[in-house]
Amino acid sequence: MDLIILTNVYLTSVLMYLFKIMKMKNKHIFITILIVNLFYSCEKDYLDVVPDNVLTIDNAFTDQVNAQKFLYTLYASVPSPGSVFNPSLTGADETWYPTTERFKPGQAIAQGNQGATNTLGERWRGQGTSSLYVGIRNCNIFISRLSKGVRGLSQQETKQWIAEAKFLKAYYHFYLARMYGPIPISDELIPVSSATDNVRLTRNTIDEVFTFVSALLDEAIVDLPMFLPFENKNLGRITKPIAAAIKARVLVTYASPLFNGNTVYSDFVNTDGENFFPQQFDVTKWEMAATAAKEAIDICQGAGIRLYQTGDLDIEAPQTDFTLLKATLRGRVTDRWNQEIIWGHTDNTGVIQYETMPRLYSYLTNPVASRHCPTLRIAEMYYTENGVPINEDITYDYANRYNVKLAEDSDKFKIEVGQSTAKLNFDREPRFYADLAFDRGSWFGNGRTGTDQFWNIRGRRGEFASIFEPSQYSVTGYWAKKLIHIETEVTNGNSLNTTRYSFPIIRLADLYLYYAEALNEINGPTSEAYNYIDLVRERAGLDGVLTSWGSFSSNASKPTIKEGLREIIQQERMIEMSFEGLRFWDMRRWKLAVELMNKPIKGWNVLQEDLNDYYKVKDLFYPSFSERDYLWPVAENEIINNPTLVQNPGW
């Protein structure tokens, strides 16, 4: 069994302790809770542990078994990247929902409904494990107590467990900084007897936060194992490759324009007048990022982590080369704990598959929602079959891409032969057909995995993949096939049986593109930068950057200049990492969200029956994004309770 991030390894009973309430001198009430709740199965909820009672803490660390239970609670605050309630998955321009579907915080944020009085996607305070500061406090407790020794725990185990806690403590600080910018560093366990002024932490600068996180990760890496013992029980626990990869992500984020010389925040200062954000661009931050990324790549390769390839796909029936490639590209995400995933989240992916899966035939009921759907912008983002953008390919009929075209025998494994769809859906790269589904497109899986076996989607009004009810249909005309395991299946026309997978937090292709990005920002185009981009492209069935642009692009010199290669790397990341919750953060760190999130969200005119009416572009929503939206607001009540905090600009 896995850990469910990571807390469902051991069968145990529920230990619950009552609240202890202590009144501080200024009448403020400090309430703490201990709930140690280890589960019977992978389906149970996470633990919520916020202990402060001395007797309770002593109980939790009486021996190795109890200390291990507490260790697993530390993982409970890791945000689930594959949850529809995680703003990074649903809060960008990448997917869109019907307007009647408003309960997801990410969608509400994308629609401009964020506010300081009703903070969406809250992670600063939140409830229980949704607060990352709760997770940080638990880490501080754990590190403090383990450092004093625990009966039955070896010195090696003590070092490793403390290293896990240090990693999680660093990760939670990083996650908060990515959301809120400058945050208070919580490095020590504050006794409950402390005066209120000692409890009220102030916000540290961006430089202080990222320096702290990086140093803490370095400490953790030393004592973390390269491999997990008893892997079947421990998958999801932190290893050296995970910590090194996350350090690379941390330092790439730190080096990016949002945090590196962002003069928009020149007036954002603390109570002493010190700038929260560094005002001068510093190239050495990119150098640190490149070093960290290369070190992480080397560590990962030493652990046997590699790009997922066609030979890794476990499928019995023989396939055509193209069908096998499409299935492999889906497997790079949905093949559980495959060779490419450095760190995956073990939360149940049944919900995201339910939200995403199209109706492939006329079901008796409605076992799928079919509403987590890619926008037209994302469909246009993927390359042509020649590996260059559709607006650059000299062989691609870009001007007429919204016209319709009849599929022929040569299109058999992509589009239903004898049926028409938009020209936009023809002659695209393999990832387009692996990651996206569309009207008259093919679907491999759902019980059809034999040679030349697949479904064909019918998405126009009155057809089985069209609207079922106002909140359950693809409002754009596309579906995120990438997130559906090939073996996930609707059975008997009324039940969705999902095949679970570990949703990636970071995988090797991600790390390769971080490294290429950092190299380009330091020295511009180099053979090493090309090499790591091309490794990702090769797995996707594409030629290298120089070959593709030299042969097919109207801007053949684009990859030979720093600005051009930067644009290529950014598009390559947005394609390769699509629907994994990373576009949301990348748009922000690159400072592109103001540009992209002020363009209309578009899709096909999906409620039409007629072919030509269906394939008319429709504006679905006009989002609005300003400079203030790069950072979350600190909840107003938090500012009231702690006047030493400074609110983020614009909120």
N, C-alpha and C positions, 0 to 999 in steps of 0.2 A: 504494500500500500504506500502511496505517496503521503507526504505531509500536505495538508491543505493549508496553504501558506501560513504556515506549514504545520498545522496543529492537529492532524488526525492520525497519529502513528500508533499510539498505545491505547488499549481498551482500559478505561478507568472510570471511577465514579466521580460524581460532582462534589466538589468541596466549595462550600459557600460561607462566606463570613459577612456578618452584618456591618453596616456602616459605622465608622467611628467619626464622630463629629467633634472637632475642636474649635473653640472660639479664640480668635486672636485678640490682641489687646484693643484693636480698633473696631471690634465688633464684626469684622469680616469672618465669615464661616469657611473653614477649609474642610472639604468633604472628600474622603477617599474611600475607595472600594476595592475589595479583593474578590474576584471571581475566578477560580481556577476550574476550567471546564473542559476536560479532555473527552473526546467523543468515541462513540461506538462505530461510526462509519464515516466515509468521505462526504456524506451529505449533511453533516451537522454544522451548526454555526461555529464561528470562530470563538476564541477565548477573549474575555474582556478582563484584564487584570490591571488594577491600579492600586497596589497595596501601599499602606503606610503603617499599619499596626505592628508594633514590635513583636508581639507574640505570633502574629500571622507570618511575618517575614521569617522568624526563626523556624516556624513550621515548614515553610517552603524550602528551606535550605538545610534540613536536618540530615539529608543523605543524598546520594547520587540520583536516586529515582525521583525524588521530589524536585531536586534542582533541575533535572532534565525536563520535567513537566513545565517548570517555569520558563526554561529555555524556549520551549515550543510556543509559549504565549507571546514571545517577543516578535514572532513572525506574523502575528495576527493583524498588525497594522499595515502590512505591505499592500498598497492599493492594487486591486485586480485590474490589469490592463484590458482584459476581455469582457469586463462588465459594462452593460449598456448604461449603467449609472456613473461610470467614470467619464468625466467631461472630455478627456483627451480622445476617447473613442467616438464620441458623437458631437463634439463641439466645434468642429472645423467646417470647411466647405467640402469635405470629402464624401460625406453621406448626408442624406436628408430624409425626413419623415413626413408623413401627411400632417397637415396643419392641425388636425384633431388629436394628434399624438404629441402631448406637451409635457408628459410627466418626467422626461429624462433631463437632468440638469445640464448636460452638454448641449442638447438642442436648445434649451432655454437660453443658455449663454450665447450661442450662435445667433439667436434671435434678438439679442441685445437686452435681455432681462436681468442681467447681473446687477447687484446693488449692495451697498454697505449695510443696509438694515435687514436685508434678506439674502445673505450671501449664499450663492449656489455652489455646490461642489466643495463645501467647507472642509478644510483639513487642518486649520490652525487650532481651533478648539473642537468643534464637532461633538459627537456623542461616542463614548467608549473608544473602541479601536479606530473609529474614523478620524480621531484626532491624532495626528502624528506626534504631537507633544506628549500624549499618553504613552505612545510607543517609545519615545525617547526616555521618558521617566522610568519605564520598566527596564530599559537597557541599563540605565545608570544604577538602578537597584541591583540588577543581576551582576554587573561588573564589580560593584562595591562588595557584595556578599561573597562572590566566588573568589575574590582576591584574598579573602580571609581563610579560605580552605573549606571544603565540604567532605564529610566522611564518605569514604568509598570512591572518591573521584581522583583519578590519577593526575599526575602533573601534566601529562600530555593532553588529557581530556580537558583539564582546566584551561590550558592555553588555548586550545581550539574553541572551546565554548565561549571564552571571553572574546576571542577574535570574531566569532559570529555576532556577538552582541555589539562589538565595536563597528562591524560592517553595517549592521542594521541601524545603529545610531547615526552613522554617517549618511546612510541612504535616506533616512527620514529627514535629516537636515537639508540634504540636497533637494529632495522632493519639495519641501517647503520653500526653499530659495527659488526654485524654478517657478513656483506659483506666485510667491509674494515678494520676491526680490530680497532686500535686506531683512533678516529675521534675527530674533534673539538666539544666541548660541546657548544651549543647555548642556553644559559639560559636567556638572556635578549634581549629586543628589542633595537637594535642599531639605534639611530636617523640618518636620512639621512644627517644631518649636520656634522656627525662624521668624523674625519680625516681618511684617508685611512688606516693608521697603526692600527686603532681601529677596522676597518672592517675586516682586515686580521687575522682571528683566527688561532691559532696553534692547533696541534693535542694533545689531552689529552691521558693519559695512559689508558690501559685497565682497571686497578683498578678504576681509576677516573670515567671512562664512566659507568661501570656497577654499581658502588656505587651510582652515580647520578641517573641512571635509576631506580634502586630499591627504592631509597628514594622518588623519584617523584611518583612512583606507590603507595607507602604507603600513601602519601598525598592524592592521588586521591581516594583510596579505602574508606577512611573515609566518604567522602561526596557523594559517588555513591549509587544509589538505588539498593536494592536487586532484585526488579522486575521493569519492564517497565510499566508505565501507558499508557493506550491506545495502547496496544501492537501491534495491527494490523497496526498502523501508524509508530511506533517507532522501529520496529525490526531492529537490527543492531547497535543501539546506545549502548553506553558502560554502563555496570552494574557492580556491585560489584563482581559477579562471574567471569566476563570476565577479569577484572583487576587483580583479585587474580590468575586466571589461567595463564595469561600472565606473571605475576611476577614469577610464578613457572618455566615457560619456560626460562625466562631471567636468573634466578639463576642456573638452570640446565646447561644452555649453559656456563655460567661463570665458573662453577665448572668442566667442561669437559676438556679433555687433550689439545685441541687447545688453550685454554685461561688460563689454570691452570698449571703453571710450564713448559711451552713449551720452552725448551732450544735451539730449532732451531733458535729462534729469539734473541739469546743472544747478537748479534751485532746490533740489530734493536733499535736504540736509538734516542732521540730527540736532538735538538741543544745544550742542556746542558749536554748531555751524559747520560741521565736517560733512563733506559730500558722502552720501551713501554709495553712489556709483562712481567708479574711477572715470575721470574726464578725459584722460589721454589714452589713445589706442596703444596697446603694448604687444608687439609681435612675439615677445618671448612667451606669452601665454599660448600662442599657437605652437611654439616649439615644445612647450611642456606637454601639450595635447598630443602632438605627433609622437613624442617619446613614449607617452603612456599608451597610446594606441598600438604602437609597434611592440612594446613589451607585452601587452595583452594578447596580441596575435601570436607571439612566440609561445607564451604560456598556454594558450588554447591549443595550439598545434601540438605542444608537448603532451597535452592531455588527450590527444586523439580527436579533438573537435575539428570538423572540416565541413565544407559546403555539401549540402545534401545533393546527391546525384541520382541519375536514373537507375543505377544498379541497387540503390537503397530501397526502392519502392517494393513493397511486398504485395505482389499481385500475380495471380496464377495464370490467367488467360494471356496468350500472346497479344501484343499490341503493335500498332503501327508506330513508327518513330515519333510522329507528331502527337499521337494520343498519349504515348508514354511520357513525352516531355511535358505535356499539359498536366498529367497526373502527378508527375514529379514536382512540378512547380507548386501545385497545391499542397503536396506533402511536406514542402520545406517549412510550412507552418503547422499543418494539421496532423502530421505523422508524430505521434506522441513521443516526446523525449528523443527526437532524432539527433543525428550526429552534429547538426548545425546549431541546435539550440544551446546557448551557453547557460541561460537562466530562464526558466519558464515558471509561470504561475499555475498552481494546481487547483485553482477554483474551477467549478463545474462550467464547462463551455456549452451546456445544453441551452441556456437562455439565448446566447448570441446566435446560435444556430437556428433556434426557433424564430428569432426576429429576422433572420436573413434569408432563410430557405424559400425559394419560389415554389409555387404550386406547379408540379410537373404533369399532372393529369387531373381529371375531375374527381376531387376527393368527396367522400360522403359527408364529412364535417369540415372543419377548418383547423387542421393540426399545426399550421404554420402561420406566422404573422406577415412575412414577406415585406417588411417595411424598412429595414436597415439597408438603405440602397445608395449606391454610388451616384454622384451627380454627373451631369454631362461634361462638366469641366474635367473630371477625373477620367472619363472615357476618352477625352481628347488629349489628355496628358501622356498616355502611353505612346510609344514609338510606332512607326510603320514597321512592316516586315524587314525593312532595310536598317533598322536600328537608329533612326534619327527622328526628330519631332515631325509631326504631320505637316506643320507649316513651313518646314525646311526641305522636305524630300522632293527632289526635282522630278520624281516619277509618280508622285501622289496627286490625285485630283482634289486638292484642298478646297478650292472654290466651290465645288459641287458636293461636298461631303455630306450635306443634309438631304441630298436627293436619294431616291431609292434605286436598288439594283437587284437583279435576279441572281440567286445563287446557282452555280453550275457544279458539275461533278467534282471539279478541282477544289471546291469549297466544302466538301462532304464532312470533314471532321471539325468544321468550325460553324457552318450554317446549314440549315435544312435545304437540301437540293430542291430546286423548283419553287422556292419561296423567296419573297422579297423582303429586304430590310435596308436600313440606311447604308449608304456607301461608306459612312464612317466606320461601320463594323467589318468592312472587308480589308484584307491586305495589311493586317496589323501584326505586331510582334507576338510571340507565343505567350508572354505574360498577360497580354490583353485577354486572350481566350482562356487562360488558366484562372485568372482572377475575377473576370467579369462574366455575367450571363446577361442575355438580352433577348428581345423578341425574335424568334426564329433561330436563335443560337442553339448550339448543342450543349447537353449536360451529361457528363460522364459520372456514373455513380448511381446512388439511390437504387441499388439492386442490379444495375446494368453495367457490368465491368468486363464483359466478354469482348472478343474481337469484333470490332465494328458495331458494338452495342452502345447506344446512348439515347437520351431523351432529347426532344426538340421542344423548346419553350414557345408557347402561344400566349402573347401578352396583350393583345388588343381587346378593346371593350367587348364583353360577352364571351371571351375565351377564358380558359381555366386559370391562366396565370394573371389575369386582370384583377380588378377590384372585387374583393369579397365583401367587405364592409368599409365604411368611411375611414377607419383607422388602420386597415390591414391590406395594404397593397403597395407596390412600388410606385411612388409618385414621380420617379425619374425615368422609368423604363429600363433600369439596370438593376442587377443583383450582385452582391459581393460573394461570388462563388468561392473565392479564396478562403473564406472563413468556415466553409462547410466540409467536414470530413467526407471522403469518398464513400465510406461505408454508412454514413448517416442516411436513414431511409424512412419514408412514410410507408407504413405497412397496413394492409387491408383498407387503405383509403381513409383512415381516420386516426392513426397514431404515429407520432414522430419518435423514432428510436434513434437517439443521437449517440454517436461514437465520440467519446470524450478525448480531448487532447490537452496538452499543456500550452497555454497561450504564451507566446514568447514575450519576455521582458526585454531580452537582448539576444541576438543571434549573430553568427559570424559575419554574414553579409553586411550587417549593420556596422560592425567593427571595421571591416575592410573599407567601407565608404567614409567612415570617420577619419581613417588614416589618410586616404587620398585627399579628403577635404583639407586636413591640416597641412599636408605637404604642399598643396597648391597655394594655401594662404601664406606660407613661408617663402617659397621660392618660385611660385608659378608652376607651369606644366613641367613635369619631369617624367622620365621613363618609369620610375617607381610608382608615381601617382597613377599613370596610365595602367600599369600592371594590375593594381588592386581594383580599379574600376572594371577592367577587362575580365578579371576573374568572375565577377558577378554577372557581367554581360554574357560571357561564354556559357555559364550554366543556364542562362536564359535562351540559349540558341542564337546569340547575336555575335557579329564580328566585333573586333576591338574598336575603340573610339576613333583612332586616327583613320583606320580603314573605312569605317562607316561614313564618317563625315567627309573624307576625301573622295569617296565614290558617289555619294548620294545627296549630300547637303548643298543647298544654295549658299551656305556660309562655310566653305571647306576649311578655312583657317580658324574657325571658332575654338577648337580644342588646343590651339597652339598659343593662345594668350590667356593670361590669368583670369580675366573677367569672363571670358568665354567658357573656360574649363569650370569655373565656379558655377556657372549656370547649368552646365552639363551634369556636374556632380549633384547639384540640387535636384534636378529633374530625375536623375538616376535614383536618388534616395527616395523621392516621392513615389516613383513607380515600384521599386523593389520593396519598400516598407509600407506600401499602401494598406489601409484598413487595420493596421496594427497599433494605432494610437500615437504614432510618432510625428505625423504631419502637423498635428496640433502644436507640438512643442517646437518642431523645426521652423515653422512659419514665424513663431515668436522669437526664437533666438536669432534668426536671420533678419528680423525686423521686416518681414514681408507681409505680415498679417494685415497691416493697414491698407496695403495694395490689394491683396487677394480677398479679404473679407469685406470689401466695399464694392465688390462686383456682384451682380445678381446671380442667385442660385438658379440653374437651368436644368431642364429635363425635357423629355419628349411629351407630346400632348396625349398622355396615356389613356385618357377616358374616351378616346375616339375609336370607332370601329373601322372607318375607312383607312386604307393604307397610307394615302398621301396626307390625310388629316392627322393621323397618328404621328407621322414623322415631320411634324412642325415643331420647332423649338419653342418652349414655353418658359417664361420667367416665373419661378415658383416663389421666390422671396427676395427681398432687397435688404440684405444685412447692413449693419452699420458698425464700424470698428474705429475707435479713436486711440490716441496714444495711451490713454488711461487703461485701456483694456489689455495691455500687455501684462499687467500685474493684477492679481486678485485684490479686491479691497479687504482690508482687515475689518472684521465685523465691528459694527459701531459699538456694541455692548463691550467688546474687548477694549476699545479705546476709552470708554467711560470707566471701566473697572481699573484700567492701568493708564493713567494720564501721561506716563513717561513714553508711551508708544507714539510714533508719528504715523499718521495715515498716509497711504500711498497717494501719489499725485492724481488729482482729478476726482477722487472719491470723497 
